[in-house]
Amino acid sequence: MSITAPEGSSALVSVAGDDTDAAVSDLAGMYAGRSWHSGRTDGDYWYRYVAIGDDAMSIRRSQMHGSLRGDVAVEGEVVVQWIDSGSATIDVGRDEQQLQHGVPVLFPIERRFDMDYRDWDQRLVHLSRDLVLDVASEQYLVDGSVDFDRHAAPTAASVDQWRRAVATSVRVLRDEGVGSLAWHEAQRDTARALLGMYRFRAEAAPTGWDEHRNARIRTAVEHIQAHAHEPLTVSDVARVADLSVRGLQEAFQRTLDRSPMQYLREVRLRRAHEDLLRAEPGQVAVADVAARWGFTHMGRFSGEYLRRFGEYPKQTLRR
């Protein structure tokens, strides 16, 4: 897949050079990099980096004959990458992954991680968090959390679909431009292909969720998601949804098989999980995160967390 700026437009980013200090200066800022080091391997040292697209989605190519290591933090985006040559390791020293040629891998989401690359040719696709959540809402009850199973290997069919979606996006961007409806739809198709490669950890939307008959419970769910960090009562949610308390309880039980307060607790649990993933080990206490989301009994919190995420909170914090 060739990555060049579309005719009649300019690349979001385009840098190149043959100096190690310039490489660190040019590249680290794109990923909030700290403590980066680049060095020579064998032969001439050089690097190139180009990105095309817009704030919702960009497609990038990164190349270097040399080595680069340091830490990375990507916020507000989901990043898929793969290498076609060279070697690369991400999340060094924590949840380490060595990249295989041609196999897409997700960057850790919303947390800092270490990486180590050597003599590589890399492709990356950056998708905004808002785009991913909007597309995910077609299939899932989205509560604002972006949580993928990063370690289950994607199937060959899903990778093929991903490659087709990305290649189509490049062609559409070149032919139609960033302001076109075709580019908008190509972005959404790429986000759908992402959801086909990696399991999105959220509950599937009930049948008929987007129909008019479920409008009030959708309003209630959206209010809970938006205000999960605030004190909420059943009466508060019922009033927003224009339902009686009993009507709200019955609607939740009938449609989602749980009470409104059970759903609120689940949303808060996922938010706590996100905070623990983003936190720096040694700088945040599990008890503080739990309290922030209204969990005051650590034993019950740990038990619920284990059932939901398959590990204890302290294990998430250490990753």
C-alpha positions as CSV (number, residue, x, y, z in Angstrom):
1,M,0.0,0.0,0.0
2,S,1.5,3.3,-1.1
3,I,1.1,6.2,1.2
4,T,1.6,9.6,-0.6
5,A,-0.2,12.9,-0.2
6,P,-3.4,13.0,-2.4
7,E,-3.2,15.2,-5.5
8,G,-4.4,18.7,-4.7
9,S,-3.8,18.4,-1.0
10,S,-1.0,18.2,1.4
11,A,0.1,15.5,3.9
12,L,-0.8,16.0,7.5
13,V,2.9,15.2,8.3
14,S,5.8,14.6,6.1
15,V,9.4,14.5,7.5
16,A,12.6,12.8,6.4
17,G,16.3,13.0,7.2
18,D,19.6,11.3,7.9
19,D,20.4,12.6,11.4
20,T,19.6,10.7,14.6
21,D,18.9,13.9,16.7
22,A,16.6,15.2,13.9
23,A,14.7,11.9,13.9
24,V,14.0,12.1,17.6
25,S,12.9,15.8,17.3
26,D,10.7,15.1,14.2
27,L,9.0,11.9,15.5
28,A,8.7,12.0,19.3
29,G,6.3,14.9,19.3
30,M,3.7,13.0,17.2
31,Y,3.4,10.4,20.0
32,A,4.1,12.4,23.2
33,G,7.4,10.6,23.3
34,R,9.8,10.9,26.1
35,S,13.3,9.6,26.6
36,W,13.7,8.6,23.0
37,H,17.0,7.4,21.5
38,S,17.8,6.7,17.9
39,G,21.0,5.1,16.6
40,R,22.7,3.7,13.6
41,T,22.7,0.0,12.8
42,D,24.7,-1.0,9.7
43,G,25.2,1.2,6.7
44,D,23.6,4.6,6.1
45,Y,21.1,6.0,8.6
46,W,17.9,7.5,7.3
47,Y,14.2,7.9,8.2
48,R,11.0,8.9,6.5
49,Y,7.5,9.5,7.9
50,V,4.3,10.6,6.1
51,A,0.7,10.9,7.2
52,I,-2.4,11.6,5.2
53,G,-6.0,12.0,6.2
54,D,-7.7,14.2,8.8
55,D,-8.5,14.4,12.5
56,A,-11.0,11.5,12.3
57,M,-8.7,9.1,10.5
58,S,-5.2,9.2,9.2
59,I,-3.1,6.6,7.3
60,R,0.7,6.7,7.9
61,R,3.9,5.1,6.8
62,S,7.1,5.2,9.0
63,Q,10.5,3.9,7.8
64,M,13.9,3.9,9.3
65,H,17.3,2.3,8.6
66,G,18.4,2.5,12.2
67,S,17.1,1.9,15.6
68,L,14.5,3.8,17.7
69,R,13.4,3.2,21.3
70,G,11.5,5.2,23.8
71,D,8.0,5.6,25.3
72,V,4.8,6.5,23.6
73,A,1.4,7.8,24.7
74,V,-1.5,8.0,22.3
75,E,-4.6,9.8,23.6
76,G,-8.0,10.2,22.0
77,E,-7.1,7.7,19.3
78,V,-7.0,4.0,18.5
79,V,-3.9,3.1,16.5
80,V,-3.4,-0.1,14.5
81,Q,0.0,-0.8,13.1
82,W,1.9,-3.5,11.3
83,I,5.4,-3.9,9.9
84,D,6.5,-5.3,6.5
85,S,10.2,-5.5,7.3
86,G,12.5,-5.1,10.3
87,S,11.7,-5.8,13.9
88,A,9.5,-4.1,16.5
89,T,8.5,-4.7,20.1
90,I,5.8,-2.7,21.9
91,D,4.9,-2.5,25.6
92,V,8.5,-3.5,26.4
93,G,8.8,-4.8,30.0
94,R,5.1,-4.9,30.6
95,D,2.7,-6.7,28.3
96,E,5.3,-7.2,25.6
97,Q,4.4,-7.9,22.0
98,Q,6.9,-8.7,19.2
99,L,5.4,-7.7,15.9
100,Q,5.2,-10.2,13.1
101,H,5.5,-9.1,9.5
102,G,2.1,-8.2,8.0
103,V,0.1,-8.8,11.2
104,P,-1.9,-5.8,12.5
105,V,-1.4,-5.0,16.2
106,L,-3.2,-2.5,18.4
107,F,-1.2,0.0,20.3
108,P,-2.1,0.0,24.1
109,I,-5.0,2.4,24.4
110,E,-4.9,5.5,26.5
111,R,-1.7,4.7,28.4
112,R,2.0,5.2,28.1
113,F,4.2,2.3,26.9
114,D,7.7,1.6,25.8
115,M,8.7,0.5,22.2
116,D,11.8,-0.7,20.5
117,Y,12.1,-0.7,16.6
118,R,14.9,-1.6,14.2
119,D,15.3,-1.2,10.4
120,W,11.6,-1.1,9.9
121,D,8.9,-0.3,7.3
122,Q,5.7,0.3,9.2
123,R,2.1,1.2,8.4
124,L,-0.2,2.8,10.9
125,V,-3.8,3.8,10.9
126,H,-5.0,6.3,13.5
127,L,-8.7,6.4,14.2
128,S,-10.2,9.0,16.5
129,R,-11.8,7.7,19.7
130,D,-15.1,9.5,18.7
131,L,-15.2,7.7,15.3
132,V,-14.6,4.3,16.9
133,L,-17.3,4.8,19.5
134,D,-19.8,6.1,17.0
135,V,-19.3,3.1,14.7
136,A,-19.3,0.7,17.7
137,S,-22.7,2.1,18.8
138,E,-24.2,0.4,15.7
139,Q,-23.6,-3.0,17.4
140,Y,-22.9,-2.3,21.1
141,L,-24.2,-0.5,24.1
142,V,-21.4,2.1,24.1
143,D,-20.7,3.9,27.4
144,G,-17.7,5.9,26.4
145,S,-15.1,3.2,27.2
146,V,-12.8,2.0,24.4
147,D,-11.8,-1.5,25.4
148,F,-10.5,-4.1,22.9
149,D,-9.1,-7.6,23.4
150,R,-5.7,-6.7,22.0
151,H,-4.1,-10.1,22.3
152,A,-6.5,-12.4,20.5
153,A,-4.9,-12.9,17.1
154,P,-7.2,-11.6,14.3
155,T,-8.4,-14.1,11.7
156,A,-7.0,-14.1,8.2
157,A,-10.4,-13.1,6.9
158,S,-10.7,-10.1,9.2
159,V,-7.1,-9.0,8.3
160,D,-8.0,-9.2,4.6
161,Q,-11.1,-7.1,5.2
162,W,-9.0,-4.6,7.1
163,R,-6.5,-4.3,4.3
164,R,-9.2,-3.8,1.7
165,A,-10.8,-1.1,3.9
166,V,-7.6,0.7,4.4
167,A,-6.6,0.5,0.7
168,T,-10.1,1.8,-0.3
169,S,-9.7,4.7,2.1
170,V,-6.4,5.7,0.5
171,R,-7.9,5.5,-3.0
172,V,-11.0,7.5,-1.9
173,L,-8.8,10.1,-0.2
174,R,-6.7,10.5,-3.4
175,D,-9.7,10.6,-5.7
176,E,-12.4,12.4,-3.7
177,G,-10.6,14.4,-0.9
178,V,-11.1,14.8,2.8
179,G,-14.4,16.8,2.5
180,S,-16.2,14.1,0.5
181,L,-19.0,11.9,1.5
182,A,-17.0,8.9,0.1
183,W,-14.1,9.7,2.5
184,H,-16.6,9.9,5.4
185,E,-18.0,6.5,4.6
186,A,-14.6,5.0,4.0
187,Q,-13.6,6.1,7.5
188,R,-16.6,4.3,8.9
189,D,-15.9,1.2,6.9
190,T,-12.3,1.1,8.2
191,A,-13.6,1.4,11.8
192,R,-16.0,-1.5,11.2
193,A,-13.1,-3.5,9.9
194,L,-11.2,-2.7,13.1
195,L,-14.2,-4.0,15.1
196,G,-14.1,-7.2,13.0
197,M,-10.4,-7.8,13.8
198,Y,-10.5,-7.3,17.6
199,R,-13.3,-8.1,20.0
200,F,-14.8,-4.9,21.4
201,R,-15.5,-5.4,25.1
202,A,-19.0,-4.1,25.4
203,E,-22.4,-5.6,25.5
204,A,-24.2,-6.2,22.2
205,A,-27.1,-3.8,21.7
206,P,-30.5,-5.5,22.1
207,T,-32.6,-6.3,19.0
208,G,-34.5,-3.2,17.9
209,W,-32.4,-0.9,20.2
210,D,-32.4,2.0,17.6
211,E,-36.2,1.8,17.1
212,H,-38.6,4.5,18.2
213,R,-40.1,2.2,20.9
214,N,-36.8,2.2,22.8
215,A,-36.2,6.0,22.6
216,R,-36.9,6.7,26.3
217,I,-34.7,3.9,27.6
218,R,-31.9,5.0,25.2
219,T,-32.2,8.5,26.7
220,A,-31.9,6.9,30.2
221,V,-28.8,4.9,29.2
222,E,-27.2,7.9,27.6
223,H,-27.8,10.0,30.7
224,I,-26.2,7.3,32.9
225,Q,-23.2,7.1,30.7
226,A,-22.7,10.9,30.6
227,H,-23.2,11.4,34.4
228,A,-21.8,8.2,35.8
229,H,-19.2,10.3,37.7
230,E,-22.0,12.1,39.6
231,P,-24.4,11.0,42.3
232,L,-27.4,9.5,40.5
233,T,-30.7,8.1,41.7
234,V,-33.3,6.1,39.9
235,S,-35.6,9.1,40.2
236,D,-33.0,11.4,38.5
237,V,-32.8,9.0,35.5
238,A,-36.5,8.4,35.3
239,R,-37.2,12.2,35.2
240,V,-34.7,12.7,32.3
241,A,-36.3,9.8,30.4
242,D,-39.8,11.1,31.1
243,L,-40.8,7.9,32.7
244,S,-42.1,6.9,36.2
245,V,-39.6,5.1,38.4
246,R,-41.6,1.9,38.0
247,G,-41.8,2.4,34.2
248,L,-38.0,2.9,34.1
249,Q,-37.3,-0.2,36.2
250,E,-39.6,-2.3,34.0
251,A,-38.1,-0.9,30.8
252,F,-34.6,-1.7,31.9
253,Q,-35.5,-5.2,33.1
254,R,-37.4,-6.0,29.9
255,T,-34.8,-4.6,27.5
256,L,-31.5,-5.0,29.3
257,D,-32.3,-7.6,31.9
258,R,-31.0,-5.5,34.8
259,S,-32.0,-2.5,36.9
260,P,-30.9,1.0,36.1
261,M,-28.6,1.0,39.2
262,Q,-27.0,-2.3,38.2
263,Y,-26.3,-0.8,34.8
264,L,-24.8,2.4,36.4
265,R,-22.6,0.2,38.6
266,E,-21.3,-1.7,35.4
267,V,-20.5,1.6,33.7
268,R,-18.6,2.8,36.7
269,L,-16.7,-0.5,36.8
270,R,-15.6,-0.1,33.2
271,R,-14.5,3.5,33.9
272,A,-12.4,2.3,36.8
273,H,-10.9,-0.3,34.5
274,E,-10.0,2.4,32.0
275,D,-8.4,4.6,34.7
276,L,-6.3,1.6,36.0
277,L,-5.1,0.9,32.4
278,R,-4.0,4.5,32.0
279,A,-2.4,4.9,35.4
280,E,1.4,4.7,36.0
281,P,2.3,1.9,38.3
282,G,3.5,3.2,41.7
283,Q,1.8,6.5,41.3
284,V,-1.9,5.5,41.7
285,A,-3.6,3.4,44.3
286,V,-6.3,0.9,43.4
287,A,-8.4,2.2,46.4
288,D,-8.3,5.7,45.1
289,V,-9.5,4.7,41.7
290,A,-12.3,2.6,43.3
291,A,-13.4,5.4,45.5
292,R,-13.4,7.9,42.6
293,W,-16.1,5.7,41.0
294,G,-18.1,5.1,44.1
295,F,-16.7,1.7,45.2
296,T,-16.0,1.9,48.9
297,H,-15.8,-1.9,49.8
298,M,-12.6,-3.1,48.3
299,G,-13.4,-6.8,48.7
300,R,-16.6,-6.5,46.7
301,F,-15.0,-4.2,44.1
302,S,-12.2,-6.7,43.5
303,G,-14.6,-9.5,43.2
304,E,-16.8,-7.7,40.7
305,Y,-13.7,-6.5,38.8
306,L,-12.4,-10.1,38.6
307,R,-15.7,-11.4,37.2
308,R,-15.9,-8.7,34.6
309,F,-12.2,-8.4,33.4
310,G,-10.7,-11.7,34.3
311,E,-8.0,-10.2,36.6
312,Y,-7.8,-8.3,39.9
313,P,-7.5,-4.5,39.8
314,K,-3.9,-4.6,41.1
315,Q,-3.0,-6.8,38.1
316,T,-4.4,-4.3,35.6
317,L,-2.5,-1.5,37.3
318,R,0.8,-3.4,37.1
319,R,0.4,-4.1,33.3
